Amino acid sequence: MMQALIGPIVNLVGGHLQRKAEEKKAVHERKMVAIQQDANWENIHANNAANSWKDEWFTILFSVPCVLAFFPSMVPVVMAGFEALNGMPEWYKGFLGAAVAASFGLRGLANWKK
């Protein structure tokens, strides 16, 4: 009688544990695919960046106000430029930030403002 009761319970528990193991394996495989896709995207970006001046353009563009700030006569021009940028629509600033993030490969830039 005990054998008849224990057998189905063991099968039930064994089946549950097997399903949990399969679920964990599936989750792990999905994570590995996502990591591989991210790595592929990074490699494609790096290969494309090798033939592009976009990164250098943004580096120069962002360096200009920094350099001009050391010339007292240019400080008002730099400040006026930042005030003008501050008054730009949010969508424009978002697109500019996205362009910079895409150029430098900074995926976390979107969360920076938060």
C-alpha positions as CSV (number, residue, x, y, z in Angstrom):
1,M,0.0,0.0,0.0
2,M,2.8,2.5,0.9
3,Q,4.5,1.6,-2.4
4,A,1.4,2.5,-4.3
5,L,1.2,5.9,-2.6
6,I,4.9,6.8,-2.6
7,G,5.5,6.0,-6.4
8,P,3.1,8.7,-7.7
9,I,4.4,11.2,-5.2
10,V,8.0,10.5,-6.3
11,N,7.0,10.8,-9.9
12,L,5.2,14.0,-9.3
13,V,8.2,15.6,-7.4
14,G,10.6,14.3,-10.0
15,G,8.6,15.7,-12.8
16,H,8.3,19.1,-11.1
17,L,12.1,19.2,-10.5
18,Q,12.7,18.2,-14.1
19,R,10.4,21.0,-15.4
20,K,12.1,23.5,-13.1
21,A,15.5,22.5,-14.5
22,E,14.3,22.8,-18.1
23,E,12.9,26.2,-17.3
24,K,16.2,27.4,-15.8
25,K,18.0,26.0,-18.8
26,A,15.7,27.9,-21.2
27,V,16.1,31.1,-19.3
28,H,19.9,30.7,-19.4
29,E,19.9,30.0,-23.1
30,R,17.8,33.1,-23.8
31,K,20.3,35.2,-21.7
32,M,23.2,33.7,-23.7
33,V,21.5,34.6,-27.0
34,A,20.9,38.2,-25.8
35,I,24.5,38.5,-24.7
36,Q,25.7,37.2,-28.1
37,Q,23.4,39.6,-30.0
38,D,24.8,42.5,-27.9
39,A,28.4,41.4,-28.6
40,N,27.6,41.1,-32.4
41,W,26.1,44.7,-32.3
42,E,29.2,46.0,-30.6
43,N,31.5,44.3,-33.2
44,I,29.4,45.7,-36.0
45,H,29.6,49.2,-34.4
46,A,33.3,48.9,-34.0
47,N,33.9,47.8,-37.6
48,N,31.7,50.7,-38.9
49,A,33.4,53.2,-36.6
50,A,36.8,52.3,-38.1
51,N,35.7,54.0,-41.4
52,S,33.8,56.9,-39.9
53,W,34.6,60.4,-38.7
54,K,31.5,60.6,-36.5
55,D,33.3,59.9,-33.2
56,E,36.0,62.4,-34.0
57,W,33.4,65.0,-35.0
58,F,31.6,64.7,-31.7
59,T,34.9,64.8,-29.8
60,I,35.9,68.0,-31.5
61,L,32.4,69.5,-31.2
62,F,32.3,68.9,-27.4
63,S,35.9,70.0,-27.0
64,V,35.3,73.5,-28.5
65,P,33.4,75.0,-25.6
66,C,35.9,73.5,-23.1
67,V,38.8,75.2,-25.0
68,L,37.0,78.5,-25.5
69,A,36.2,78.7,-21.8
70,F,39.9,79.4,-21.2
71,F,39.6,82.7,-23.2
72,P,37.7,85.3,-21.1
73,S,36.4,87.1,-24.2
74,M,34.8,83.9,-25.4
75,V,33.1,82.8,-22.1
76,P,29.9,84.9,-22.9
77,V,29.7,83.2,-26.3
78,V,30.1,79.7,-24.8
79,M,27.5,80.5,-22.1
80,A,25.1,81.9,-24.7
81,G,25.5,78.7,-26.7
82,F,24.6,76.6,-23.7
83,E,21.6,78.7,-22.9
84,A,20.4,78.4,-26.5
85,L,20.9,74.6,-26.3
86,N,19.0,74.5,-23.0
87,G,16.1,76.2,-24.7
88,M,15.9,73.6,-27.5
89,P,12.9,71.3,-27.5
90,E,13.2,68.1,-25.5
91,W,12.9,65.9,-28.6
92,Y,15.9,67.7,-30.2
93,K,18.0,67.2,-27.1
94,G,16.9,63.6,-27.0
95,F,17.9,63.0,-30.7
96,L,21.3,64.7,-30.0
97,G,21.9,62.5,-27.0
98,A,20.9,59.4,-29.1
99,A,23.3,60.4,-31.8
100,V,26.2,60.8,-29.3
101,A,25.3,57.5,-27.7
102,A,25.2,55.8,-31.0
103,S,28.5,57.3,-32.0
104,F,30.4,56.3,-28.9
105,G,28.4,53.1,-28.2
106,L,27.2,54.3,-24.8
107,R,24.1,52.3,-24.2
108,G,23.7,53.5,-20.7
109,L,23.6,57.2,-21.8
110,A,19.8,57.0,-21.9
111,N,19.7,56.3,-18.2
112,W,22.2,59.1,-17.4
113,K,19.7,61.8,-17.0
114,K,17.5,59.7,-14.7
